[in-house]
Amino acid sequence: MSVFRNTIIIVFLFAGSIFQLSAQDYNASDTISEDILFYYEKQYGVMLSNRGVGAFYNFASHKSAFRKHVWEFDFQTVKALNEFRSIHLSSIISTQTSYQLKKFVYGKSNYAYNIRCGVYINKLMNDKPYWGGVDVRYFYGGGVNLGISIPIYYQYLIDDGLDENAYVQSGRFDTELANSNIILGKDSFFKGLGEPRIHPGLHIKAGFCFDFSKYNQVIRSLDAGLIIDGMIIPFKIMHEQAGTFIIPNIFIRIGFGNKYN
């Protein structure tokens, strides 16, 4: 849980720095009228949710001063909800043992990642005044998912009770093997890279967008909302849990971008 809390603190500190930057002078704005309607936008940024972290990129075209269509791609890690409570460090090896211990999530069997591609409607709720302020919009839409899972390999210390006969064995998570031996930690990520599995799916997304930029042609935004992923082939992240078909994500994200014609 401390990792998740620290990540949230970092994101909000990062957001604070963005909003401070948005208040600074932007030289290009001196020659551009704030009354101009810009028809196109590009934006990129980072996101944090209760199920993982990620990044996004989108392109938008204005259909009117109050409505725009957004085409977006994002990438996100997918974690089980109980991962944060399961992180621990094995400490039952004798101090005379020379093997190095590593932190790991007990029972986790696969890394999971989600790539989304969608189209969204973005509508204006509150335009920023001429002197600056906050532009408030809401958005909704959906699209397709390409999920990828990669198996995790662990290093087991196989010991029959005699230290001189102990050896390290690599393998997938196995409850019986884990209970009768010691897990030193995860093996290399590349160990399972050649065994990916594809998980197609769909998603819907909705939320609110707050643009704090001082200038009309610059985007400095903070978004918050909900994504619901529906996987045709479910993610199986934890060994003892069934595959996950429906994955709700409560997210916040920070965006940078610009508007142009």
Secondary structure, DSSP 8 states (H G I E B T S, - for coil): -HHHHHHHHHHHHHHHHHHHHHTS--GGGGGS-TT----EEEEEEEEEETTEEEEEEEEEEESSSSEEEEEEEEEEEE--TTHHHHEE----S-TT-------EETTB-EEEEEEEEEEEEEEEEE---TT---EEEEEEEEEEEEEEEEE-EEEEEE-SS-GGG-EEEEEE--HHHHHHSEEEEE--GGGSTTS-EEEEEEEEEEEEEEE--SSTTEEEEEEEEEEEEEEEEEE--BTTS--EEEEEEEEEEEEEEEEE-
